[in-house]
Amino acid sequence: MKKELTPAGILRSFGKCWWMCVLVAAMFATGAFFYSRYNYREAYTSRAQIMVRFSDDNQNSSASSAMQGANYAQKMINTYVSILTDSNDFKDYVKQTYLLKYNTTNFPRYSTTFTTATDTQLVTVNITAYQPEYAYQLCETFVECAPKYIADRTGKADELLITDNATEPKTPSNSDNSARNTIIAALLGFLVPFAITVVIDLFDVRILTAEDLRTTYNYPVLGEIPDFERYTGKSRRRGYGYGYGYGYGSYSRGYGYGYGYGYGGYQPNRKTGSAEKQTGGK
């Protein structure tokens, strides 16, 4: 029969495993702290903004034409973002332009994300690198290459326009999460062994206390036999011993001899000084 989960049972389970909870929590927290510190690296993000516009060859400025252009731009934003993100040709184009522009052979690692404003024709380009100058240079190169690349592929010039140039990042765009990760790991390390102990005790059908008998089987308790040795601090210790002796002598030209032995049963307890059972021999 499974026991019920009671506050007293939870406290009893915690009393049995608190040291393990503290130990595991300390181990988890230490591991999380050093892992977070080892893998943390400052990153910087530079941002620029481009606009997708509708090229009207007839220069029609009517309201219907403007609405048509806005709808067209909204549809083309996702298409252009997909091309600029997934095209290996564009990535190679950006790399070659960067190496030539800055006269270097070192092309830094970077990542690109796009954000689009709802009901607008604007796209924000976010370039992230591990050095602020690299983030700025890459973002500047990216927005410089994107309109040319799209124009070559679509045959439409000025389909993309740069509205905001690349910004120079001053502070890291990511934060050191060592403290947060350490706290989370410590909480998990504390709760996991505690939860395991509670579950084990919950399915333990043994009767350990009078309260278990009442709550599990609903039986009345008539009385309890206390553990006297626990409360008095006395314990009985059995000891053994033996001895022997011999002798000889002469009287009126005669000789004699004798012997003896003995053994001991319960010996006095050295801690309590209480005298206990002893037995003797011949």
Stockholm file with secondary structure:
# STOCKHOLM 1.0

chainA/1-282         MKKELTPAGILRSFGKCWWMCVLVAAMFATGAFFYSRYNYREAYTSRAQIMVRFSDDNQNSSASSAMQGANYAQKMINTYVSILTDSNDFKDYVKQTYLLKYNTTNFPRYSTTFTTATDTQLVTVNITAYQPEYAYQLCETFVECAPKYIADRTGKADELLITDNATEPKTPSNSDNSARNTIIAALLGFLVPFAITVVIDLFDVRILTAEDLRTTYNYPVLGEIPDFERYTGKSRRRGYGYGYGYGYGSYSRGYGYGYGYGYGGYQPNRKTGSAEKQTGGK
#=GR chainA/1-282 SS CCCCCCHHHHHHHHHHHHHHHHHHHHHHHHHHHHHHHHHCCCCEEEEEEEEECCCCTTCCCSHHHHHHHHHHHHHHHHHHHHHHHHCHHHHHHHHHHHHHHTTCSCCCCCEEEEEECTTSSEEEEEEEESSHHHHHHHHHHHHHHHHHHHHHHHSCTTSEEEEECCCCCCSCSSCCCHHHHHHHHHHHHHHHHHHHHHHHHHTCCCCCSHHHHHHHHCCCCCCCCCCHHHHHCCCCCBCCCEEEEEEEEESSSCEEEEEEEEECCBCCCTTTCCCCCCCCCC
#=GC SS_cons         CCCCCCHHHHHHHHHHHHHHHHHHHHHHHHHHHHHHHHHCCCCEEEEEEEEECCCCTTCCCSHHHHHHHHHHHHHHHHHHHHHHHHCHHHHHHHHHHHHHHTTCSCCCCCEEEEEECTTSSEEEEEEEESSHHHHHHHHHHHHHHHHHHHHHHHSCTTSEEEEECCCCCCSCSSCCCHHHHHHHHHHHHHHHHHHHHHHHHHTCCCCCSHHHHHHHHCCCCCCCCCCHHHHHCCCCCBCCCEEEEEEEEESSSCEEEEEEEEECCBCCCTTTCCCCCCCCCC
//
